Amino acid sequence: MSDVEFPDQVGQDARLGRGTGDEFKLALVAEGFDPQVQEAIRSGSQTQLEAMFGMAPAIGFLALGKEQ
């Protein structure tokens, strides 16, 4: 399963999305995530995950004005 498929599976599977912490931990282990990544996911640390993968959120702003 790819890294993209796992979050989709969690969103669709009530046992993983709202189940016990142990079920979610076992799913992370079964998917082969690195222990540090598992901990960041379980703690909900977006900042830690961004640092591990060298990513940052992209934010944009577009302001439309009157044509001159």
Secondary structure, DSSP 8 states (H G I E B T S, - for coil): --TTHHHHHHHH-HHHHSS-HHHHHHHHHHTT--HHHHHHHHHT-HHHHHHHHT--------------
